[in-house]
């Protein structure tokens, strides 16, 4: 039996900082996949590489 949850409702409420960090991580992963796809076709896409790790680290409190 498969349970289908409504997509517009969250199972838990997360603090805004956590939601922002998760959103940025998802966007960075999408960017890395896109850059890898471009490089696999022979395109030099290194100029479009986006590094959000310092921002994500600051948001979750690893660095100040």
C-alpha positions as CSV (number, residue, x, y, z in Angstrom):
1,X,0.0,0.0,0.0
2,X,1.4,3.3,-1.0
3,X,0.5,6.5,0.9
4,X,0.2,9.6,-1.1
5,X,0.9,12.8,0.8
6,X,-0.4,16.2,-0.5
7,X,2.5,18.0,-2.2
8,X,1.5,21.4,-0.9
9,X,1.7,20.4,2.8
10,X,4.8,19.7,4.7
11,X,5.2,16.8,7.1
12,X,7.2,18.9,9.5
13,X,7.8,22.6,9.9
14,X,11.5,23.6,9.5
15,X,13.1,26.8,10.6
16,X,13.7,29.3,7.8
17,X,17.5,28.9,8.0
18,X,17.2,25.1,7.5
19,X,14.8,25.5,4.6
20,X,17.2,28.0,3.0
21,X,20.2,25.7,3.5
22,X,18.3,22.8,1.9
23,X,17.2,24.9,-1.0
24,X,20.7,26.1,-1.6
25,X,22.1,22.5,-1.4
26,X,19.5,21.4,-4.0
27,X,20.3,24.2,-6.3
28,X,24.1,23.5,-6.1
29,X,23.5,19.9,-6.9
30,X,21.4,20.8,-9.9
31,X,24.2,23.2,-11.0
32,X,26.9,20.5,-10.6
33,X,24.8,18.0,-12.6
34,X,24.3,20.6,-15.4
35,X,28.0,21.5,-15.5
36,X,28.9,17.8,-15.6
37,X,26.5,17.2,-18.5
38,X,28.0,20.1,-20.4
39,X,31.5,18.8,-19.8
40,X,30.5,15.4,-21.0
41,X,29.6,16.9,-24.4
42,X,33.0,18.5,-24.6
43,X,32.0,22.0,-23.6
44,X,34.2,23.9,-21.2
45,X,31.6,25.0,-18.6
46,X,33.9,25.7,-15.7
47,X,33.1,29.4,-15.9
48,X,29.5,28.6,-14.9
49,X,30.4,26.6,-11.9
50,X,28.6,27.9,-8.8
51,X,30.1,27.2,-5.4
52,X,27.6,27.8,-2.6
53,X,29.4,25.8,0.1
54,X,30.8,28.9,2.0
55,X,27.3,30.4,2.1
56,X,25.7,27.1,3.1
57,X,28.3,26.5,5.8
58,X,27.7,30.0,7.2
59,X,23.9,29.5,7.2
60,X,24.1,26.3,9.2
61,X,26.7,27.7,11.6
62,X,29.9,25.9,10.6
63,X,31.8,29.1,9.9
64,X,31.3,32.7,10.9
